[in-house]
Amino acid sequence: MLNLSCGMRKKSPPEHRETGYRSRMASLDDVEKLALELPEVTEVLRHGHRSWAVRGKVFAWERPYSKADIKRFGDQAPPDGPIAAVSTGDLAEKEALLAAHPTTLFTIEHFNGFAAVLVQLNKIGRPELREVVLEGWLACAPESLAEEFLKRA
């Protein structure tokens, strides 16, 4: 069984933080590539959608809107394009990421109280996506694996 509950976030090294540089817009294939570059990541299907896990803990997943999600938007159009969800270390980290990336990350009512953000892939560049995916991986990876990765980074 896959675990969606991830632990406290480990800090990423400065070289993995936002550079301000934006390349072409990202896709779900970019999420897949970035996730699979990280140690001990496996791709799994969950509810018919791609998900990426480190030692059984899902940290990123394809997240199309449900009918209930769309209904909650009412007259307002939901963010368009493919959407990915990425775990965060905790709710404070979620709020920090949302504040730091207001044009590319968002949340919905269904995610209230849940430590994860939604990524509007057709608005985010690959460098920014790399940062978000890494933060999700760090939030879910066992501490020893994350520390070893950060030492080598």
C-alpha positions as CSV (number, residue, x, y, z in Angstrom):
1,M,0.0,0.0,0.0
2,L,1.3,3.5,-0.8
3,N,1.6,6.0,1.9
4,L,0.5,9.6,1.1
5,S,1.5,11.0,4.5
6,C,5.1,12.3,4.4
7,G,7.2,13.6,7.2
8,M,8.8,16.9,7.9
9,R,10.6,18.6,5.0
10,K,14.4,18.5,4.7
11,K,16.0,21.7,3.4
12,S,17.2,21.5,-0.2
13,P,20.7,22.8,-1.0
14,P,20.9,26.4,-2.3
15,E,21.8,25.2,-5.8
16,H,18.3,23.5,-6.1
17,R,16.4,26.6,-5.1
18,E,14.6,29.0,-7.5
19,T,17.0,30.6,-10.0
20,G,14.4,32.9,-11.6
21,Y,15.2,31.3,-15.0
22,R,12.3,29.9,-16.9
23,S,12.5,27.5,-19.8
24,R,9.8,26.0,-21.8
25,M,6.6,25.0,-20.0
26,A,6.5,21.7,-18.3
27,S,4.5,18.5,-18.9
28,L,3.6,15.3,-17.0
29,D,6.5,13.7,-18.9
30,D,8.8,16.3,-17.3
31,V,7.4,15.4,-13.8
32,E,8.1,11.8,-14.6
33,K,11.6,12.4,-15.8
34,L,12.5,14.7,-12.8
35,A,11.0,12.3,-10.3
36,L,12.7,9.2,-11.7
37,E,16.1,11.0,-11.6
38,L,15.8,11.0,-7.8
39,P,17.1,8.0,-5.7
40,E,14.8,5.0,-5.1
41,V,11.8,6.4,-7.0
42,T,9.3,4.2,-8.6
43,E,6.4,5.0,-10.9
44,V,3.0,3.5,-10.0
45,L,-0.5,3.8,-11.2
46,R,-3.0,5.0,-8.7
47,H,-6.7,5.4,-9.6
48,G,-5.5,5.1,-13.2
49,H,-3.1,8.0,-13.0
50,R,0.7,8.2,-12.8
51,S,2.2,8.6,-9.4
52,W,5.8,8.7,-8.2
53,A,6.9,7.3,-4.8
54,V,10.1,7.0,-2.8
55,R,10.1,3.7,-0.7
56,G,6.4,3.4,-1.0
57,K,5.5,7.0,-0.1
58,V,3.9,8.9,-3.0
59,F,5.3,12.4,-3.4
60,A,4.0,13.5,-6.8
61,W,1.0,12.4,-8.8
62,E,-1.1,13.3,-11.8
63,R,-4.2,15.1,-10.5
64,P,-7.0,15.8,-12.9
65,Y,-10.0,17.6,-11.5
66,S,-12.9,15.5,-10.3
67,K,-16.5,16.5,-11.1
68,A,-16.8,17.8,-7.5
69,D,-13.6,19.9,-7.9
70,I,-15.0,21.5,-11.0
71,K,-18.4,22.1,-9.3
72,R,-16.6,23.9,-6.4
73,F,-15.1,26.4,-8.9
74,G,-18.7,27.6,-9.7
75,D,-18.6,30.3,-12.4
76,Q,-14.9,30.7,-12.1
77,A,-12.8,28.6,-14.6
78,P,-10.4,26.2,-13.0
79,P,-6.7,26.5,-13.8
80,D,-6.3,24.9,-17.2
81,G,-3.9,22.4,-18.6
82,P,-2.4,19.3,-17.0
83,I,-2.2,19.4,-13.3
84,A,0.3,17.5,-11.0
85,A,0.1,17.4,-7.2
86,V,3.3,17.4,-5.0
87,S,3.6,16.7,-1.3
88,T,5.0,19.2,1.0
89,G,6.7,18.7,4.4
90,D,3.8,20.2,6.3
91,L,1.1,22.9,6.0
92,A,3.5,25.7,6.7
93,E,5.7,24.5,3.8
94,K,2.6,24.3,1.6
95,E,1.8,28.0,2.4
96,A,5.4,29.1,1.8
97,L,5.5,27.4,-1.6
98,L,2.1,28.8,-2.6
99,A,3.3,32.3,-1.6
100,A,6.6,31.9,-3.4
101,H,5.0,30.6,-6.6
102,P,1.6,32.3,-6.9
103,T,1.3,32.0,-10.7
104,T,2.2,28.3,-11.0
105,L,1.2,26.6,-7.7
106,F,-2.3,26.6,-6.2
107,T,-4.6,24.6,-4.0
108,I,-8.3,23.6,-4.0
109,E,-10.9,23.0,-1.3
110,H,-10.3,19.3,-1.4
111,F,-6.7,19.9,-0.4
112,N,-7.5,22.0,2.7
113,G,-5.6,20.6,5.6
114,F,-3.5,18.3,3.3
115,A,0.2,19.0,2.9
116,A,0.4,19.2,-0.9
117,V,0.2,21.7,-3.7
118,L,-1.1,21.6,-7.2
119,V,1.1,22.5,-10.1
120,Q,-0.3,24.1,-13.3
121,L,2.1,22.5,-15.7
122,N,1.4,24.7,-18.6
123,K,2.5,27.7,-16.6
124,I,5.6,26.4,-14.8
125,G,9.1,26.2,-16.3
126,R,11.3,23.1,-15.9
127,P,13.7,24.7,-13.4
128,E,10.9,25.7,-11.1
129,L,9.2,22.3,-11.5
130,R,12.5,20.6,-10.6
131,E,12.6,22.6,-7.3
132,V,9.0,21.6,-6.5
133,V,9.5,17.9,-7.3
134,L,12.7,17.9,-5.2
135,E,10.9,19.5,-2.3
136,G,8.2,16.8,-2.5
137,W,10.8,14.0,-2.6
138,L,12.7,15.5,0.4
139,A,9.4,15.6,2.3
140,C,8.7,11.9,1.7
141,A,12.1,10.3,1.5
142,P,13.5,8.6,4.6
143,E,15.8,11.0,6.4
144,S,19.0,8.9,5.8
145,L,18.3,8.7,2.1
146,A,17.6,12.5,1.9
147,E,20.7,13.3,3.8
148,E,22.9,11.1,1.6
149,F,21.4,12.7,-1.5
150,L,22.0,16.2,-0.2
151,K,25.6,15.4,0.6
152,R,26.2,14.3,-3.0
153,A,24.2,17.2,-4.5
